[in-house]
Structures are given as C-alpha cells and as structure tokens.
Amino acid sequence: MPIDPYAVLRALVRAEASRNTPKPQPREGKPPVKEAKRG
C-alpha cells in the first residue's frame, strides 16, 4: 500500500490529463522548423 493516500488520486488525475491532451499532428514531408538563436 502506498503511504501517501492521495498518490492514487494524483495518478488518476495525471492519466486523465494526458489522455485529454491533444496529440501533435505529424507533418507530412516537412522537417521541423528551427527558430534562430536569440542572443
């Protein structure tokens, strides 16, 4: 048994949040655009 009684609730909330997060759509044939370094 976990010592922290809220560990299960946090895990469920984390899993639900990751399930509801929109996944990035794969881009077709285009490499990712890199931003120029600011400095």
Predicted model as a PDB file, atoms N, CA, C, CB and O in Angstrom, pLDDT in the B-factor column:
MODEL        1                                                                  
ATOM      1  N   MET A   1       0.847  -1.196   0.000  1.00 56.00           N  
ATOM      2  CA  MET A   1       0.000   0.000   0.000  1.00 56.00           C  
ATOM      3  C   MET A   1       0.885   1.249   0.000  1.00 56.00           C  
ATOM      4  CB  MET A   1      -0.960   0.004   1.233  1.00 56.00           C  
ATOM      5  O   MET A   1       1.882   1.309   0.720  1.00 56.00           O  
ATOM      6  N   PRO A   2       0.513   2.247  -0.814  1.00 55.00           N  
ATOM      7  CA  PRO A   2       1.275   3.497  -0.783  1.00 55.00           C  
ATOM      8  C   PRO A   2       1.039   4.232   0.537  1.00 55.00           C  
ATOM      9  CB  PRO A   2       0.887   4.401  -1.976  1.00 55.00           C  
ATOM     10  O   PRO A   2      -0.057   4.203   1.096  1.00 55.00           O  
ATOM     11  N   ILE A   3       2.077   4.878   1.010  1.00 76.00           N  
ATOM     12  CA  ILE A   3       1.963   5.630   2.265  1.00 76.00           C  
ATOM     13  C   ILE A   3       1.096   6.869   2.051  1.00 76.00           C  
ATOM     14  CB  ILE A   3       3.366   6.036   2.797  1.00 76.00           C  
ATOM     15  O   ILE A   3       0.294   7.230   2.912  1.00 76.00           O  
ATOM     16  N   ASP A   4       1.260   7.508   0.910  1.00 85.00           N  
ATOM     17  CA  ASP A   4       0.511   8.729   0.602  1.00 85.00           C  
ATOM     18  C   ASP A   4      -0.894   8.351   0.134  1.00 85.00           C  
ATOM     19  CB  ASP A   4       1.246   9.579  -0.487  1.00 85.00           C  
ATOM     20  O   ASP A   4      -1.041   7.712  -0.908  1.00 85.00           O  
ATOM     21  N   PRO A   5      -1.929   8.734   0.887  1.00 79.00           N  
ATOM     22  CA  PRO A   5      -3.290   8.346   0.484  1.00 79.00           C  
ATOM     23  C   PRO A   5      -3.766   9.036  -0.797  1.00 79.00           C  
ATOM     24  CB  PRO A   5      -4.257   8.657   1.603  1.00 79.00           C  
ATOM     25  O   PRO A   5      -4.713   8.573  -1.432  1.00 79.00           O  
ATOM     26  N   TYR A   6      -3.123  10.130  -1.177  1.00 90.00           N  
ATOM     27  CA  TYR A   6      -3.532  10.851  -2.380  1.00 90.00           C  
ATOM     28  C   TYR A   6      -2.738  10.441  -3.612  1.00 90.00           C  
ATOM     29  CB  TYR A   6      -3.390  12.333  -2.162  1.00 90.00           C  
ATOM     30  O   TYR A   6      -2.956  10.991  -4.692  1.00 90.00           O  
ATOM     31  N   ALA A   7      -1.821   9.486  -3.477  1.00 90.00           N  
ATOM     32  CA  ALA A   7      -0.996   9.064  -4.614  1.00 90.00           C  
ATOM     33  C   ALA A   7      -1.856   8.486  -5.732  1.00 90.00           C  
ATOM     34  CB  ALA A   7       0.046   8.029  -4.167  1.00 90.00           C  
ATOM     35  O   ALA A   7      -1.605   8.746  -6.909  1.00 90.00           O  
ATOM     36  N   VAL A   8      -2.865   7.705  -5.369  1.00 88.00           N  
ATOM     37  CA  VAL A   8      -3.744   7.104  -6.379  1.00 88.00           C  
ATOM     38  C   VAL A   8      -4.555   8.186  -7.071  1.00 88.00           C  
ATOM     39  CB  VAL A   8      -4.684   6.055  -5.740  1.00 88.00           C  
ATOM     40  O   VAL A   8      -4.720   8.144  -8.290  1.00 88.00           O  
ATOM     41  N   LEU A   9      -5.061   9.148  -6.322  1.00 92.00           N  
ATOM     42  CA  LEU A   9      -5.844  10.233  -6.925  1.00 92.00           C  
ATOM     43  C   LEU A   9      -4.983  11.064  -7.867  1.00 92.00           C  
ATOM     44  CB  LEU A   9      -6.452  11.132  -5.836  1.00 92.00           C  
ATOM     45  O   LEU A   9      -5.434  11.439  -8.949  1.00 92.00           O  
ATOM     46  N   ARG A  10      -3.740  11.357  -7.463  1.00 93.00           N  
ATOM     47  CA  ARG A  10      -2.852  12.125  -8.338  1.00 93.00           C  
ATOM     48  C   ARG A  10      -2.549  11.355  -9.608  1.00 93.00           C  
ATOM     49  CB  ARG A  10      -1.550  12.475  -7.614  1.00 93.00           C  
ATOM     50  O   ARG A  10      -2.494  11.937 -10.692  1.00 93.00           O  
ATOM     51  N   ALA A  11      -2.353  10.051  -9.483  1.00 92.00           N  
ATOM     52  CA  ALA A  11      -2.079   9.235 -10.673  1.00 92.00           C  
ATOM     53  C   ALA A  11      -3.272   9.233 -11.615  1.00 92.00           C  
ATOM     54  CB  ALA A  11      -1.725   7.796 -10.271  1.00 92.00           C  
ATOM     55  O   ALA A  11      -3.101   9.306 -12.832  1.00 92.00           O  
ATOM     56  N   LEU A  12      -4.476   9.151 -11.066  1.00 93.00           N  
ATOM     57  CA  LEU A  12      -5.672   9.161 -11.911  1.00 93.00           C  
ATOM     58  C   LEU A  12      -5.839  10.514 -12.606  1.00 93.00           C  
ATOM     59  CB  LEU A  12      -6.923   8.838 -11.074  1.00 93.00           C  
ATOM     60  O   LEU A  12      -6.187  10.563 -13.786  1.00 93.00           O  
ATOM     61  N   VAL A  13      -5.596  11.596 -11.896  1.00 93.00           N  
ATOM     62  CA  VAL A  13      -5.715  12.927 -12.494  1.00 93.00           C  
ATOM     63  C   VAL A  13      -4.667  13.114 -13.575  1.00 93.00           C  
ATOM     64  CB  VAL A  13      -5.576  14.023 -11.423  1.00 93.00           C  
ATOM     65  O   VAL A  13      -4.953  13.684 -14.628  1.00 93.00           O  
ATOM     66  N   ARG A  14      -3.444  12.635 -13.322  1.00 93.00           N  
ATOM     67  CA  ARG A  14      -2.378  12.749 -14.307  1.00 93.00           C  
ATOM     68  C   ARG A  14      -2.702  11.939 -15.559  1.00 93.00           C  
ATOM     69  CB  ARG A  14      -1.047  12.287 -13.707  1.00 93.00           C  
ATOM     70  O   ARG A  14      -2.466  12.393 -16.679  1.00 93.00           O  
ATOM     71  N   ALA A  15      -3.242  10.744 -15.365  1.00 92.00           N  
ATOM     72  CA  ALA A  15      -3.585   9.906 -16.507  1.00 92.00           C  
ATOM     73  C   ALA A  15      -4.715  10.519 -17.320  1.00 92.00           C  
ATOM     74  CB  ALA A  15      -3.973   8.509 -16.042  1.00 92.00           C  
ATOM     75  O   ALA A  15      -4.685  10.487 -18.550  1.00 92.00           O  
ATOM     76  N   GLU A  16      -5.698  11.071 -16.649  1.00 92.00           N  
ATOM     77  CA  GLU A  16      -6.815  11.704 -17.354  1.00 92.00           C  
ATOM     78  C   GLU A  16      -6.348  12.938 -18.117  1.00 92.00           C  
ATOM     79  CB  GLU A  16      -7.927  12.086 -16.366  1.00 92.00           C  
ATOM     80  O   GLU A  16      -6.790  13.180 -19.240  1.00 92.00           O  
ATOM     81  N   ALA A  17      -5.461  13.713 -17.515  1.00 89.00           N  
ATOM     82  CA  ALA A  17      -4.952  14.910 -18.184  1.00 89.00           C  
ATOM     83  C   ALA A  17      -4.154  14.539 -19.426  1.00 89.00           C  
ATOM     84  CB  ALA A  17      -4.083  15.734 -17.227  1.00 89.00           C  
ATOM     85  O   ALA A  17      -4.286  15.190 -20.462  1.00 89.00           O  
ATOM     86  N   SER A  18      -3.328  13.501 -19.335  1.00 86.00           N  
ATOM     87  CA  SER A  18      -2.541  13.106 -20.505  1.00 86.00           C  
ATOM     88  C   SER A  18      -3.430  12.497 -21.580  1.00 86.00           C  
ATOM     89  CB  SER A  18      -1.445  12.110 -20.103  1.00 86.00           C  
ATOM     90  O   SER A  18      -3.129  12.602 -22.769  1.00 86.00           O  
ATOM     91  N   ARG A  19      -4.517  11.864 -21.172  1.00 86.00           N  
ATOM     92  CA  ARG A  19      -5.434  11.272 -22.147  1.00 86.00           C  
ATOM     93  C   ARG A  19      -6.197  12.352 -22.899  1.00 86.00           C  
ATOM     94  CB  ARG A  19      -6.415  10.320 -21.453  1.00 86.00           C  
ATOM     95  O   ARG A  19      -6.514  12.182 -24.076  1.00 86.00           O  
ATOM     96  N   ASN A  20      -6.496  13.464 -22.226  1.00 81.00           N  
ATOM     97  CA  ASN A  20      -7.280  14.532 -22.847  1.00 81.00           C  
ATOM     98  C   ASN A  20      -6.427  15.560 -23.573  1.00 81.00           C  
ATOM     99  CB  ASN A  20      -8.106  15.223 -21.806  1.00 81.00           C  
ATOM    100  O   ASN A  20      -6.968  16.424 -24.263  1.00 81.00           O  
ATOM    101  N   THR A  21      -5.100  15.488 -23.435  1.00 79.00           N  
ATOM    102  CA  THR A  21      -4.221  16.431 -24.111  1.00 79.00           C  
ATOM    103  C   THR A  21      -4.195  16.114 -25.602  1.00 79.00           C  
ATOM    104  CB  THR A  21      -2.790  16.384 -23.512  1.00 79.00           C  
ATOM    105  O   THR A  21      -3.972  14.964 -25.979  1.00 79.00           O  
ATOM    106  N   PRO A  22      -4.420  17.115 -26.459  1.00 75.00           N  
ATOM    107  CA  PRO A  22      -4.371  16.836 -27.903  1.00 75.00           C  
ATOM    108  C   PRO A  22      -2.967  16.442 -28.333  1.00 75.00           C  
ATOM    109  CB  PRO A  22      -4.840  18.060 -28.708  1.00 75.00           C  
ATOM    110  O   PRO A  22      -1.986  17.053 -27.911  1.00 75.00           O  
ATOM    111  N   LYS A  23      -2.877  15.434 -29.161  1.00 73.00           N  
ATOM    112  CA  LYS A  23      -1.597  14.957 -29.647  1.00 73.00           C  
ATOM    113  C   LYS A  23      -1.165  15.806 -30.844  1.00 73.00           C  
ATOM    114  CB  LYS A  23      -1.677  13.456 -30.029  1.00 73.00           C  
ATOM    115  O   LYS A  23      -2.006  16.182 -31.660  1.00 73.00           O  
ATOM    116  N   PRO A  24       0.132  16.114 -30.965  1.00 73.00           N  
ATOM    117  CA  PRO A  24       0.593  16.881 -32.136  1.00 73.00           C  
ATOM    118  C   PRO A  24       0.426  16.065 -33.410  1.00 73.00           C  
ATOM    119  CB  PRO A  24       2.071  17.303 -31.968  1.00 73.00           C  
ATOM    120  O   PRO A  24       0.741  14.875 -33.446  1.00 73.00           O  
ATOM    121  N   GLN A  25      -0.067  16.712 -34.441  1.00 71.00           N  
ATOM    122  CA  GLN A  25      -0.287  16.035 -35.721  1.00 71.00           C  
ATOM    123  C   GLN A  25       1.044  15.894 -36.455  1.00 71.00           C  
ATOM    124  CB  GLN A  25      -1.316  16.814 -36.595  1.00 71.00           C  
ATOM    125  O   GLN A  25       1.805  16.859 -36.526  1.00 71.00           O  
ATOM    126  N   PRO A  26       1.341  14.725 -36.996  1.00 68.00           N  
ATOM    127  CA  PRO A  26       2.597  14.558 -37.751  1.00 68.00           C  
ATOM    128  C   PRO A  26       2.556  15.365 -39.040  1.00 68.00           C  
ATOM    129  CB  PRO A  26       2.852  13.066 -38.068  1.00 68.00           C  
ATOM    130  O   PRO A  26       1.555  15.372 -39.757  1.00 68.00           O  
ATOM    131  N   ARG A  27       3.657  16.038 -39.319  1.00 65.00           N  
ATOM    132  CA  ARG A  27       3.723  16.847 -40.539  1.00 65.00           C  
ATOM    133  C   ARG A  27       4.209  15.976 -41.680  1.00 65.00           C  
ATOM    134  CB  ARG A  27       4.655  18.080 -40.353  1.00 65.00           C  
ATOM    135  O   ARG A  27       5.099  15.144 -41.507  1.00 65.00           O  
ATOM    136  N   GLU A  28       3.622  16.174 -42.836  1.00 70.00           N  
ATOM    137  CA  GLU A  28       3.921  15.309 -43.982  1.00 70.00           C  
ATOM    138  C   GLU A  28       5.071  15.886 -44.795  1.00 70.00           C  
ATOM    139  CB  GLU A  28       2.674  15.131 -44.875  1.00 70.00           C  
ATOM    140  O   GLU A  28       4.913  16.915 -45.453  1.00 70.00           O  
ATOM    141  N   GLY A  29       6.233  15.226 -44.752  1.00 66.00           N  
ATOM    142  CA  GLY A  29       7.352  15.588 -45.606  1.00 66.00           C  
ATOM    143  C   GLY A  29       8.062  16.878 -45.252  1.00 66.00           C  
ATOM    144  O   GLY A  29       8.957  17.301 -45.982  1.00 66.00           O  
ATOM    145  N   LYS A  30       7.689  17.513 -44.154  1.00 62.00           N  
ATOM    146  CA  LYS A  30       8.336  18.768 -43.782  1.00 62.00           C  
ATOM    147  C   LYS A  30       9.153  18.560 -42.507  1.00 62.00           C  
ATOM    148  CB  LYS A  30       7.284  19.896 -43.585  1.00 62.00           C  
ATOM    149  O   LYS A  30       8.627  18.063 -41.512  1.00 62.00           O  
ATOM    150  N   PRO A  31      10.420  18.933 -42.527  1.00 61.00           N  
ATOM    151  CA  PRO A  31      11.191  18.839 -41.295  1.00 61.00           C  
ATOM    152  C   PRO A  31      10.739  19.927 -40.309  1.00 61.00           C  
ATOM    153  CB  PRO A  31      12.709  18.966 -41.593  1.00 61.00           C  
ATOM    154  O   PRO A  31      10.207  20.953 -40.733  1.00 61.00           O  
ATOM    155  N   PRO A  32      10.937  19.724 -39.035  1.00 60.00           N  
ATOM    156  CA  PRO A  32      10.527  20.764 -38.074  1.00 60.00           C  
ATOM    157  C   PRO A  32      11.331  22.041 -38.281  1.00 60.00           C  
ATOM    158  CB  PRO A  32      10.699  20.265 -36.625  1.00 60.00           C  
ATOM    159  O   PRO A  32      12.530  21.996 -38.559  1.00 60.00           O  
ATOM    160  N   VAL A  33      10.664  23.168 -38.142  1.00 64.00           N  
ATOM    161  CA  VAL A  33      11.301  24.460 -38.352  1.00 64.00           C  
ATOM    162  C   VAL A  33      12.000  24.880 -37.058  1.00 64.00           C  
ATOM    163  CB  VAL A  33      10.259  25.534 -38.801  1.00 64.00           C  
ATOM    164  O   VAL A  33      11.390  24.939 -35.990  1.00 64.00           O  
ATOM    165  N   LYS A  34      13.309  25.172 -37.187  1.00 71.00           N  
ATOM    166  CA  LYS A  34      14.056  25.596 -36.005  1.00 71.00           C  
ATOM    167  C   LYS A  34      14.129  27.112 -35.989  1.00 71.00           C  
ATOM    168  CB  LYS A  34      15.480  24.975 -35.984  1.00 71.00           C  
ATOM    169  O   LYS A  34      14.393  27.741 -37.013  1.00 71.00           O  
ATOM    170  N   GLU A  35      13.893  27.697 -34.820  1.00 74.00           N  
ATOM    171  CA  GLU A  35      13.960  29.149 -34.706  1.00 74.00           C  
ATOM    172  C   GLU A  35      15.428  29.568 -34.564  1.00 74.00           C  
ATOM    173  CB  GLU A  35      13.113  29.655 -33.493  1.00 74.00           C  
ATOM    174  O   GLU A  35      16.250  28.832 -34.018  1.00 74.00           O  
ATOM    175  N   ALA A  36      15.730  30.752 -35.062  1.00 72.00           N  
ATOM    176  CA  ALA A  36      17.086  31.275 -34.943  1.00 72.00           C  
ATOM    177  C   ALA A  36      17.370  31.589 -33.476  1.00 72.00           C  
ATOM    178  CB  ALA A  36      17.277  32.541 -35.830  1.00 72.00           C  
ATOM    179  O   ALA A  36      16.485  31.983 -32.717  1.00 72.00           O  
ATOM    180  N   LYS A  37      18.636  31.399 -33.107  1.00 73.00           N  
ATOM    181  CA  LYS A  37      19.003  31.673 -31.724  1.00 73.00           C  
ATOM    182  C   LYS A  37      18.962  33.169 -31.459  1.00 73.00           C  
ATOM    183  CB  LYS A  37      20.397  31.111 -31.408  1.00 73.00           C  
ATOM    184  O   LYS A  37      19.425  33.976 -32.265  1.00 73.00           O  
ATOM    185  N   ARG A  38      18.404  33.516 -30.322  1.00 70.00           N  
ATOM    186  CA  ARG A  38      18.350  34.926 -29.937  1.00 70.00           C  
ATOM    187  C   ARG A  38      19.477  35.173 -28.926  1.00 70.00           C  
ATOM    188  CB  ARG A  38      16.934  35.310 -29.332  1.00 70.00           C  
ATOM    189  O   ARG A  38      19.650  34.405 -27.980  1.00 70.00           O  
ATOM    190  N   GLY A  39      20.219  36.224 -29.131  1.00 62.00           N  
ATOM    191  CA  GLY A  39      21.281  36.423 -28.178  1.00 62.00           C  
ATOM    192  C   GLY A  39      21.960  37.683 -28.405  1.00 62.00           C  
ATOM    193  O   GLY A  39      22.897  38.018 -27.681  1.00 62.00           O  
TER     194      GLY A  39                                                      
ENDMDL                                                                          
END                                                                             
